[in-house]
Amino acid sequence: MISRTVLLYLSQQHGLKNVFSKLPGFSQVTRRFIAGENIEAAIVTIQELNKLGITATFDHLGESTTSKADADADVREYVHLLERIQSTGVDSNASVKLTQLGLDIDEQYCLENTRQIVAEAHRRGNFVRIDMEDSPKTDATLRIFKQLYHEFGNVGIVLQAYLYRTEKDLEDVLAMGARIRLCKGAYQEPPEVAFPEKADVDDNYVKLMKRLLKSGIYHGIATHDLRMIRATQEFAAAEGIGKDQYEFQMLYGVRRDLMTQLAGEGYRVRTYVPYGEFWYPYFMRRLAERPANVWFVVKNLFKG
């Protein structure tokens, strides 16, 4: 089976998008993980999820933007998205990546762009989650998040359990009273900054999860790992923490059976729903995260 390291490397080779797109059956494969290339297709997807008792967070795919014109277009897309959420009544908030909004161009410019989106969400009574990217972006991402949280309050952050620094970052964010999405982490990181062994990442994830649940703040426990889910359920039950005091978060197209099961058992479940044309790096990282995803591709690639 192709290794996680190789898949993460391939995720950075954007020129391969056209190569893979020409393979028979590839569009059927990507549709499992990507909810269409425009807002309206994604709205339909979320309406179906809502019927199952599952809420959502929209993600307009894009990252590593080096053009102000592209970043400005993404701001307009998110403003329009927030209007469509309100007008259609879907139960969803929004997630943004700061490199999509110009972080690699200029931090102040990115802050102003992100502020427009958060302000629009605030005006419409909605919420924005700032995604975390690779470790060189962590400090700037946290600076922008903290600034906007103090201005508006309706913004949360993602923290990654595989980074050594995350325990301290988590305590800093909790002291602010802000909401956190805890995930394991999906980027290739050097051993100087991240736990190289999966068992250590898992142990840190459980440790941080317990701290989040005991904080009294509403957080997102983002995982498809059944062991992490069971650990969360068992800890919450032992501590008398109700099912309405946190939520499980999962990626669209991954373990829908588990999402549906958890929602049926009364847990709050939110799905990360990506849409748009810039799907290639996101898609490759999903393959890297879970070997079963690669097997799905192999099985389905030549059905078209």
C-alpha positions as CSV (number, residue, x, y, z in Angstrom):
1,M,0.0,0.0,0.0
2,I,1.3,3.5,-0.8
3,S,2.6,5.2,2.3
4,R,1.2,8.3,4.1
5,T,4.5,10.1,3.4
6,V,4.2,9.6,-0.4
7,L,0.6,10.7,-0.4
8,L,1.4,13.8,1.5
9,Y,4.2,14.6,-1.0
10,L,1.8,14.0,-3.9
11,S,-0.7,16.4,-2.3
12,Q,1.8,19.2,-2.9
13,Q,2.3,18.3,-6.6
14,H,-0.6,20.4,-8.0
15,G,0.3,19.6,-11.6
16,L,-0.9,16.0,-11.0
17,K,-4.5,17.1,-10.7
18,N,-5.0,17.1,-14.5
19,V,-3.3,13.7,-14.8
20,F,-5.6,12.1,-12.2
21,S,-8.6,13.9,-13.6
22,K,-8.2,12.1,-16.9
23,L,-8.4,8.6,-15.4
24,P,-11.6,6.7,-16.0
25,G,-13.9,6.8,-13.0
26,F,-11.9,9.4,-11.1
27,S,-14.8,11.9,-10.9
28,Q,-16.9,9.2,-9.2
29,V,-14.1,8.8,-6.6
30,T,-13.7,12.5,-5.8
31,R,-17.5,12.9,-5.4
32,R,-17.3,10.7,-2.3
33,F,-15.2,13.4,-0.5
34,I,-16.1,16.6,-2.3
35,A,-19.7,18.0,-2.3
36,G,-19.6,19.5,-5.8
37,E,-17.8,22.4,-7.3
38,N,-20.2,25.2,-6.3
39,I,-22.3,26.4,-3.4
40,E,-25.6,25.1,-4.7
41,A,-24.4,21.5,-5.0
42,A,-23.0,21.7,-1.5
43,I,-26.2,23.2,-0.1
44,V,-28.1,20.1,-1.4
45,T,-25.6,17.8,0.3
46,I,-26.0,19.6,3.6
47,Q,-29.8,19.5,3.4
48,E,-29.5,15.7,3.1
49,L,-27.2,15.5,6.1
50,N,-29.5,17.7,8.1
51,K,-32.3,15.3,7.5
52,L,-30.1,12.6,9.2
53,G,-29.7,14.9,12.3
54,I,-26.1,15.9,11.2
55,T,-25.0,19.5,11.1
56,A,-22.2,20.8,8.9
57,T,-19.4,23.2,8.4
58,F,-18.8,24.5,4.8
59,D,-15.3,24.7,3.4
60,H,-14.7,26.4,0.1
61,L,-11.6,24.6,-1.0
62,G,-8.4,26.5,-1.5
63,E,-5.1,27.2,0.1
64,S,-1.6,28.6,-0.5
65,T,-3.0,31.6,-2.5
66,T,-0.4,34.0,-3.8
67,S,-2.7,36.3,-5.8
68,K,-4.7,39.1,-4.1
69,A,-7.3,38.7,-6.8
70,D,-7.9,35.1,-5.9
71,A,-7.9,35.9,-2.2
72,D,-10.5,38.7,-2.7
73,A,-12.6,36.3,-4.8
74,D,-12.6,33.8,-1.9
75,V,-13.7,36.5,0.5
76,R,-16.7,37.3,-1.8
77,E,-17.4,33.5,-2.0
78,Y,-17.6,33.2,1.8
79,V,-19.8,36.3,2.1
80,H,-22.2,34.8,-0.5
81,L,-22.0,31.4,1.3
82,L,-23.0,32.9,4.6
83,E,-26.0,34.6,2.9
84,R,-27.0,31.2,1.3
85,I,-26.8,29.4,4.6
86,Q,-29.2,31.9,6.1
87,S,-31.6,32.1,3.1
88,T,-31.8,28.3,2.7
89,G,-32.0,27.6,6.4
90,V,-29.4,24.8,6.4
91,D,-27.8,24.0,9.7
92,S,-24.2,24.9,9.0
93,N,-21.4,27.2,9.8
94,A,-18.2,27.9,7.8
95,S,-14.5,26.9,8.0
96,V,-11.7,29.0,6.4
97,K,-8.0,28.4,5.7
98,L,-5.9,31.5,6.1
99,T,-3.5,30.8,3.3
100,Q,-6.6,30.8,1.1
101,L,-7.2,34.4,2.3
102,G,-3.8,35.7,1.7
103,L,-1.6,34.7,4.7
104,D,1.3,33.9,2.4
105,I,1.0,37.4,0.8
106,D,0.8,39.5,3.9
107,E,-0.5,38.8,7.4
108,Q,-2.3,42.1,7.9
109,Y,-4.0,41.7,4.5
110,C,-5.1,38.2,5.5
111,L,-6.4,39.6,8.8
112,E,-8.5,42.2,7.0
113,N,-9.9,39.5,4.6
114,T,-10.8,37.1,7.5
115,R,-12.3,40.0,9.4
116,Q,-14.8,40.6,6.6
117,I,-15.9,37.0,6.7
118,V,-16.2,36.8,10.5
119,A,-18.0,40.2,10.6
120,E,-20.5,38.9,8.0
121,A,-21.1,35.7,10.0
122,H,-21.5,37.8,13.2
123,R,-24.1,39.9,11.4
124,R,-26.0,36.8,10.4
125,G,-25.7,35.0,13.7
126,N,-23.3,32.4,12.4
127,F,-19.9,31.0,13.4
128,V,-16.5,30.7,11.6
129,R,-13.9,28.1,12.4
130,I,-10.3,28.9,11.4
131,D,-8.6,25.8,10.2
132,M,-5.0,25.1,11.2
133,E,-2.5,24.3,8.5
134,D,1.2,23.2,8.6
135,S,3.3,24.2,11.5
136,P,5.1,27.2,10.0
137,K,1.7,28.9,9.8
138,T,0.6,28.1,13.4
139,D,1.8,31.3,15.1
140,A,0.3,33.7,12.5
141,T,-3.0,31.6,12.5
142,L,-3.3,32.0,16.3
143,R,-2.5,35.7,16.2
144,I,-5.3,36.3,13.6
145,F,-7.7,34.0,15.5
146,K,-7.1,35.8,18.8
147,Q,-7.5,39.2,17.3
148,L,-10.9,38.3,15.7
149,Y,-12.1,36.4,18.7
150,H,-11.6,39.5,20.9
151,E,-13.4,41.7,18.3
152,F,-16.4,39.4,17.5
153,G,-16.5,36.3,19.6
154,N,-18.1,34.1,16.9
155,V,-14.8,32.5,15.8
156,G,-13.1,29.2,16.8
157,I,-9.8,27.5,16.1
158,V,-8.5,24.1,15.2
159,L,-5.6,22.6,17.2
160,Q,-3.6,19.5,16.1
161,A,-2.7,16.8,18.6
162,Y,0.4,15.7,16.8
163,L,2.3,19.0,17.6
164,Y,4.3,19.1,20.8
165,R,3.2,22.8,21.3
166,T,-0.5,22.1,21.2
167,E,-1.0,21.5,24.9
168,K,0.2,25.0,25.7
169,D,-1.8,26.5,22.8
170,L,-4.9,24.7,24.0
171,E,-4.5,26.2,27.5
172,D,-4.1,29.7,26.0
173,V,-7.2,29.4,24.0
174,L,-9.2,27.9,26.8
175,A,-8.3,30.9,29.0
176,M,-9.9,33.1,26.4
177,G,-13.1,31.0,26.6
178,A,-13.0,30.1,22.9
179,R,-14.2,27.0,21.1
180,I,-11.6,24.5,19.8
181,R,-11.8,21.7,17.2
182,L,-9.3,19.0,18.2
183,C,-7.9,16.9,15.4
184,K,-4.8,14.7,15.0
185,G,-3.2,16.6,12.2
186,A,-2.9,16.0,8.5
187,Y,0.4,17.5,7.3
188,Q,3.8,16.1,7.0
189,E,5.8,17.5,9.9
190,P,9.4,17.0,11.1
191,P,10.0,15.1,14.3
192,E,11.4,18.3,15.9
193,V,7.8,19.7,16.0
194,A,5.4,16.7,16.0
195,F,5.1,13.3,17.5
196,P,6.4,10.9,14.8
197,E,4.7,7.8,16.3
198,K,0.9,7.3,15.9
199,A,0.6,5.9,19.5
200,D,2.0,9.1,20.9
201,V,-0.3,11.2,18.8
202,D,-3.3,9.1,20.1
203,D,-2.2,9.4,23.7
204,N,-1.9,13.2,23.4
205,Y,-5.2,13.4,21.6
206,V,-7.0,11.6,24.5
207,K,-5.2,13.8,27.0
208,L,-6.2,17.0,25.2
209,M,-9.8,15.7,24.6
210,K,-10.2,15.2,28.4
211,R,-9.0,18.7,29.1
212,L,-11.5,20.1,26.5
213,L,-14.5,18.2,27.9
214,K,-13.8,19.3,31.4
215,S,-13.5,23.0,30.4
216,G,-17.2,23.6,30.3
217,I,-16.9,25.2,26.8
218,Y,-18.5,23.6,23.7
219,H,-15.8,22.0,21.6
220,G,-15.5,19.7,18.6
221,I,-13.9,16.3,18.9
222,A,-12.8,15.7,15.3
223,T,-11.9,12.1,14.6
224,H,-12.9,9.0,12.6
225,D,-10.9,6.7,15.0
226,L,-13.3,4.5,16.8
227,R,-10.9,4.2,19.7
228,M,-10.8,8.0,20.2
229,I,-14.6,8.2,19.9
230,R,-15.1,5.5,22.5
231,A,-12.5,7.2,24.8
232,T,-14.5,10.4,24.5
233,Q,-17.8,8.7,25.2
234,E,-16.5,6.8,28.2
235,F,-14.8,9.9,29.7
236,A,-17.8,12.1,29.2
237,A,-20.1,9.5,30.8
238,A,-17.7,9.0,33.8
239,E,-17.6,12.8,34.3
240,G,-21.3,13.4,33.9
241,I,-20.8,15.5,30.7
242,G,-23.9,15.5,28.6
243,K,-24.1,14.6,24.9
244,D,-25.2,18.2,24.3
245,Q,-22.0,19.7,25.8
246,Y,-19.7,18.8,22.9
247,E,-19.9,17.4,19.3
248,F,-18.1,14.9,17.2
249,Q,-16.8,16.2,13.9
250,M,-16.0,14.1,10.8
251,L,-15.1,14.7,7.2
252,Y,-17.7,14.3,4.4
253,G,-17.4,11.0,2.7
254,V,-15.5,9.3,5.6
255,R,-17.4,6.9,7.9
256,R,-20.9,8.1,7.1
257,D,-22.2,5.0,8.8
258,L,-20.5,6.0,12.0
259,M,-21.8,9.6,11.8
260,T,-25.3,8.3,11.3
261,Q,-25.0,5.9,14.1
262,L,-23.7,8.5,16.6
263,A,-26.4,11.0,15.6
264,G,-29.0,8.2,16.1
265,E,-27.6,7.6,19.6
266,G,-28.2,11.3,20.5
267,Y,-24.7,12.6,20.0
268,R,-24.2,15.9,18.2
269,V,-22.4,15.3,14.9
270,R,-21.0,17.9,12.5
271,T,-19.6,17.1,9.1
272,Y,-16.9,19.1,7.3
273,V,-18.3,19.6,3.8
274,P,-15.8,20.8,1.2
275,Y,-16.7,22.1,-2.2
276,G,-15.0,23.9,-5.1
277,E,-12.6,23.4,-7.9
278,F,-9.4,23.4,-5.8
279,W,-9.9,19.9,-4.5
280,Y,-6.7,18.1,-5.3
281,P,-4.5,18.7,-2.2
282,Y,-7.4,18.2,0.1
283,F,-8.3,14.9,-1.6
284,M,-4.8,13.6,-1.4
285,R,-4.5,14.4,2.3
286,R,-7.7,12.4,2.9
287,L,-6.1,9.4,1.2
288,A,-3.0,9.9,3.4
289,E,-5.1,9.9,6.6
290,R,-6.7,6.6,6.2
291,P,-5.5,3.5,4.2
292,A,-9.1,2.4,3.6
293,N,-9.6,5.5,1.5
294,V,-6.8,4.4,-0.8
295,W,-8.4,1.0,-1.2
296,F,-11.7,2.7,-2.0
297,V,-10.0,4.6,-4.9
298,V,-8.3,1.4,-6.2
299,K,-11.6,-0.4,-6.2
300,N,-13.5,2.3,-8.0
301,L,-11.1,4.0,-10.3
302,F,-11.8,2.0,-13.4
303,K,-15.6,1.6,-13.0
304,G,-16.2,4.7,-15.1
